[in-house]
Amino acid sequence: MTNNHLKSDMAISPRPPALSDVLDAIDAQNSPIFARSTDYPSGWHIEPHAHAKHQLIYAVRGVMVVQAEAGRWVVPPTRAIWMQRGMTHEIRCVGEVHMRSLMVAPKAAPRLMDRTQAVAISPLLRELIRAAMDVPQPYAPGTRDGRLMRLILDELRALPVLPLYLQMPTDPRLLQIAAVLQRRPDDPSTMADWARRLAIDVKTIQRLFIKDTGMTFAQWRQQARLLRALEQLATGEKVIDVALALGYESPSAFAAMFRKHFGQTPSQFFLEA
């Protein structure tokens, strides 16, 4: 990550600190939990890095595409990623992103989520995060600031997990399929088509997909398409254009699948907190 990746929504220094300095500052912080506020321009790429603390990666504005060793997520406002400590990850900003992260010391969160995953942000937690931006460090446990940060930890334990995740396969043959479907999500190739190209049995493809990703070929392709749809819709593309670009027969078919999967229409899904 280059130096100009670090743009705070406070005063922006012409010479922002290097990534290594930022990581050192985060890791040196002794508070059980603290907040960071950073804004990024559209298209910005935060290069692969990891933290010694857990991180709630949350944006009050914009959409993030988070790629980690554990998989890939598309994260709009009102959603977030709980990133386990030590997990290497990178972030691509779709639109201008106003990130409001929480850094949580492992010792402060022994009963929090045990894996990296997408979560929903409740209105209460959203306001607590905003308030946490003004909490000076370090804070005393028994003070108003200490109680506020303690309440955040309680809210983190109640976060619902969301289906914004795409588990990448590890088998080299499946990676060929995954690469094509991510590059061309409207590709109509069936498992029989792929079996012929890869010179393997159809049942082998299905077995490997379930083994590597926990999903069938059809489920994986659908998830890849829906996550691509989130990226495209986040940039303002029309539902009809997104539906046709992803291989759906009609906007209504796409909207029905979107609602079935996420429980909301595309317009509801992107309402900012």
JOHUMO-V226440 format. One record per residue. N is the residue number from 1. PSI is psi in degrees with one decimal (999 if undefined). BURIAL is # if it has 24 or more other C-alpha atoms within 12 Angstrom, else .. D_CENTER is the distance of its C-alpha to the mean C-alpha in whole Angstrom. Layout:
# JOHUMO-V226440
n;psi;burial;d_center
N;PSI;BURIAL;D_CENTER
N;PSI;BURIAL;D_CENTER
This chain:
# JOHUMO-V226440
n;psi;burial;d_center
1;128.5;.;18
2;164.0;.;21
3;-37.4;.;23
4;8.5;.;22
5;-19.9;#;18
6;88.5;#;19
7;110.9;#;20
8;153.5;#;20
9;4.7;.;21
10;-150.2;.;24
11;131.6;.;27
12;117.1;.;26
13;141.6;.;28
14;-18.9;.;29
15;77.4;.;28
16;156.5;.;25
17;153.4;.;25
18;157.2;.;24
19;-41.2;#;20
20;-36.7;.;23
21;-39.3;.;24
22;-46.2;#;21
23;-39.7;.;20
24;-40.1;.;23
25;-40.2;.;23
26;-47.1;#;20
27;-25.0;#;22
28;-13.3;.;25
29;127.3;#;24
30;-9.8;.;26
31;145.8;#;25
32;-34.2;#;23
33;139.9;#;20
34;162.2;#;20
35;150.2;#;18
36;139.8;#;17
37;120.4;#;17
38;136.0;#;16
39;144.1;#;16
40;143.8;#;15
41;164.2;#;17
42;136.5;.;16
43;0.7;.;15
44;144.1;#;15
45;120.0;#;14
46;115.3;#;13
47;162.6;.;15
48;133.9;.;14
49;172.5;#;15
50;160.4;#;15
51;154.0;#;16
52;-9.4;#;19
53;158.3;#;17
54;154.9;#;14
55;133.3;#;12
56;108.1;#;10
57;111.4;#;7
58;141.5;#;8
59;129.1;#;10
60;-11.6;#;13
61;141.1;#;13
62;172.5;#;12
63;136.4;#;9
64;139.4;#;6
65;112.1;#;6
66;121.8;#;4
67;126.2;#;7
68;173.7;#;9
69;-29.2;#;12
70;-12.1;#;11
71;-161.3;#;9
72;137.6;#;7
73;149.0;#;4
74;123.9;#;5
75;104.5;#;4
76;174.4;#;8
77;152.9;#;10
78;-1.4;#;11
79;167.3;#;8
80;169.2;#;6
81;127.1;#;5
82;110.3;#;8
83;116.4;#;9
84;146.1;#;12
85;142.9;#;15
86;-4.0;.;16
87;115.3;#;13
88;131.8;#;13
89;159.4;#;10
90;159.1;#;10
91;134.1;#;8
92;131.6;#;10
93;124.3;#;11
94;103.8;#;12
95;172.3;#;14
96;131.3;#;15
97;127.0;#;13
98;97.4;#;14
99;136.0;#;12
100;90.6;#;13
101;151.8;#;12
102;132.4;#;14
103;125.5;#;16
104;123.5;#;17
105;134.8;#;20
106;-37.9;#;20
107;-20.8;.;24
108;-7.9;.;23
109;55.2;#;20
110;-20.6;.;22
111;15.3;.;21
112;-179.0;#;18
113;139.4;#;15
114;9.8;.;16
115;162.2;.;13
116;130.5;#;9
117;162.5;#;8
118;141.6;#;6
119;159.2;#;9
120;146.3;#;11
121;117.1;#;13
122;158.6;.;16
123;-37.7;.;19
124;-47.9;.;20
125;-36.5;#;17
126;-46.6;#;16
127;-34.7;.;20
128;-40.1;#;20
129;-43.1;#;17
130;-41.1;#;19
131;-34.8;#;23
132;-23.9;#;21
133;-24.0;#;21
134;2.4;.;25
135;119.8;#;25
136;152.8;.;27
137;139.1;.;27
138;161.9;.;29
139;155.3;.;29
140;136.4;.;32
141;-38.2;.;31
142;1.5;.;33
143;176.0;.;33
144;-43.5;.;31
145;-41.8;#;28
146;-40.5;#;28
147;-36.6;.;28
148;-45.7;#;25
149;-33.2;#;23
150;-38.4;#;24
151;-36.0;.;23
152;-44.2;#;20
153;-39.8;#;20
154;-41.5;.;22
155;-35.3;#;19
156;-31.5;#;16
157;-14.5;.;18
158;10.8;.;18
159;129.7;#;15
160;141.4;.;14
161;143.3;.;12
162;152.8;#;10
163;59.1;#;11
164;24.1;#;7
165;140.5;#;8
166;108.9;#;10
167;120.1;#;12
168;139.2;#;14
169;161.5;#;18
170;-23.3;.;20
171;130.6;.;24
172;-33.5;.;25
173;-41.8;#;26
174;-30.6;#;23
175;-31.5;.;21
176;-42.9;.;23
177;-46.3;#;23
178;-39.8;#;19
179;-42.2;.;19
180;-44.7;.;22
181;-28.3;#;20
182;-31.5;#;17
183;-37.0;.;19
184;80.2;.;21
185;-15.5;#;19
186;3.9;#;23
187;122.6;#;25
188;5.5;.;27
189;134.6;.;28
190;174.1;.;29
191;-34.2;#;29
192;-39.7;.;32
193;-45.5;.;32
194;-35.7;#;29
195;-42.0;.;32
196;-44.0;.;35
197;-37.5;.;33
198;-3.2;.;32
199;44.3;.;35
200;170.3;.;34
201;148.1;.;34
202;-42.4;.;32
203;-31.3;.;32
204;-42.1;#;31
205;-48.0;#;28
206;-42.7;#;27
207;-42.2;.;27
208;-38.7;#;25
209;-45.4;#;22
210;-41.3;.;23
211;-44.4;.;23
212;-34.5;#;20
213;-13.2;#;18
214;7.3;.;19
215;155.5;#;19
216;169.5;#;22
217;-47.1;#;22
218;-40.7;.;22
219;-39.9;.;19
220;-44.4;#;17
221;-40.9;#;19
222;-42.6;#;18
223;-41.8;#;14
224;-41.0;#;14
225;-42.6;#;16
226;-38.8;#;14
227;-36.8;#;10
228;-37.8;#;13
229;-41.0;#;14
230;-42.8;#;11
231;-45.3;#;11
232;-41.3;#;15
233;-33.0;#;16
234;-25.4;#;14
235;2.5;#;16
236;6.8;.;19
237;149.2;.;20
238;149.7;.;22
239;-41.5;#;22
240;-39.4;.;25
241;-40.9;.;24
242;-44.9;#;20
243;-47.7;#;22
244;-36.2;#;25
245;-25.9;#;23
246;2.6;#;21
247;9.0;#;24
248;148.2;#;24
249;-28.6;.;28
250;160.5;.;28
251;-34.7;.;25
252;-37.3;.;27
253;-41.1;.;25
254;-45.6;#;22
255;-38.1;#;22
256;-42.6;.;23
257;-40.0;#;21
258;-47.2;#;18
259;-39.4;.;19
260;-39.0;.;20
261;-44.2;.;17
262;-9.5;#;15
263;8.4;.;18
264;159.7;.;18
265;161.9;.;19
266;-39.6;#;17
267;-37.7;.;19
268;-37.8;.;18
269;-33.1;#;15
270;12.6;#;14
271;125.3;.;17
272;147.1;.;16
273;999;.;17
